[in-house]
């Protein structure tokens, strides 16, 4: 019988890592700016140009976390649950 204490599906540390990776510096997060440009800019080229700037801003922080979670999810049930949680969070620019 395994006497180790059971581990919660997602630890506070895992949540903190994800939150830190998704946190942005500056007065208005890229997700909010993304939604605003989508809703107010009629030119699709300008929308895509703005979105490319947003991706360039957040990718260096977010991509490594998502890749780590994805790779860990293949063999660690807790990481798989965390990845599902990350993917289920609505983005700021979702209508």
C-alpha positions in Angstrom: 0.0 0.0 0.0 1.2 3.5 -0.9 1.5 5.6 2.3 2.5 8.8 0.5 0.1 11.7 0.9 -2.2 12.2 -2.0 -1.2 15.2 -4.3 -3.9 17.6 -5.4 -4.6 17.6 -9.1 -2.9 21.1 -9.5 -0.6 22.5 -7.0 -0.3 26.1 -6.0 3.1 26.1 -7.5 1.9 24.9 -10.9 -0.9 27.6 -10.9 1.7 30.3 -9.9 4.0 29.3 -12.8 1.1 29.5 -15.3 -0.1 32.8 -13.8 3.3 34.3 -13.9 3.8 33.2 -17.5 0.5 34.8 -18.6 1.1 38.0 -16.6 2.1 40.9 -18.7 3.9 44.1 -18.1 2.3 47.3 -19.1 -1.0 49.1 -18.5 -3.2 47.1 -20.9 -2.7 43.3 -21.4 -2.2 42.1 -25.0 -5.5 40.1 -24.8 -7.5 43.2 -24.1 -5.8 45.1 -26.8 -6.4 42.2 -29.2 -10.1 42.2 -28.5 -10.3 46.0 -28.9 -8.5 46.0 -32.3 -10.7 43.1 -33.5 -13.8 45.0 -32.5 -12.8 48.4 -33.8 -10.5 48.0 -36.8 -12.2 47.3 -40.1 -9.0 46.5 -42.0 -8.1 42.8 -41.6 -4.4 43.5 -42.5 -4.1 45.9 -39.6 -5.8 43.4 -37.3 -3.3 40.7 -38.3 -0.4 43.1 -37.9 -1.5 44.0 -34.4 -2.1 40.4 -33.4 1.5 39.6 -34.6 2.8 42.2 -32.2 0.7 40.7 -29.4 2.0 37.2 -30.1 5.6 38.5 -30.2 5.0 40.1 -26.8 3.6 37.1 -24.9 5.2 34.1 -26.7 8.6 34.3 -24.9 6.8 33.9 -21.5 3.9 31.7 -22.4 5.3 29.3 -25.0 7.9 27.5 -22.7 5.2 27.0 -20.1 2.7 25.5 -22.6 5.4 23.3 -24.1 6.5 22.0 -20.7 2.9 21.3 -19.6 2.2 19.6 -23.0 5.2 17.3 -22.7 4.6 16.5 -19.0 0.9 15.8 -19.7 1.9 12.7 -21.7 3.1 10.9 -18.5 1.9 12.9 -15.5 -1.8 13.0 -14.8 -1.5 16.2 -12.8 0.2 17.9 -15.7 -2.5 16.7 -18.0 -5.1 18.2 -15.7 -3.2 21.5 -15.6 -3.0 21.6 -19.4 -6.8 21.0 -19.6 -7.3 23.8 -17.1 -5.0 26.2 -19.1 -6.8 25.3 -22.4 -10.3 25.8 -20.8 -9.6 29.4 -19.6 -11.3 31.9 -21.9 -8.9 34.3 -23.5 -9.4 38.0 -23.0 -10.2 38.5 -26.6 -12.9 35.7 -26.8 -16.2 37.2 -27.9 
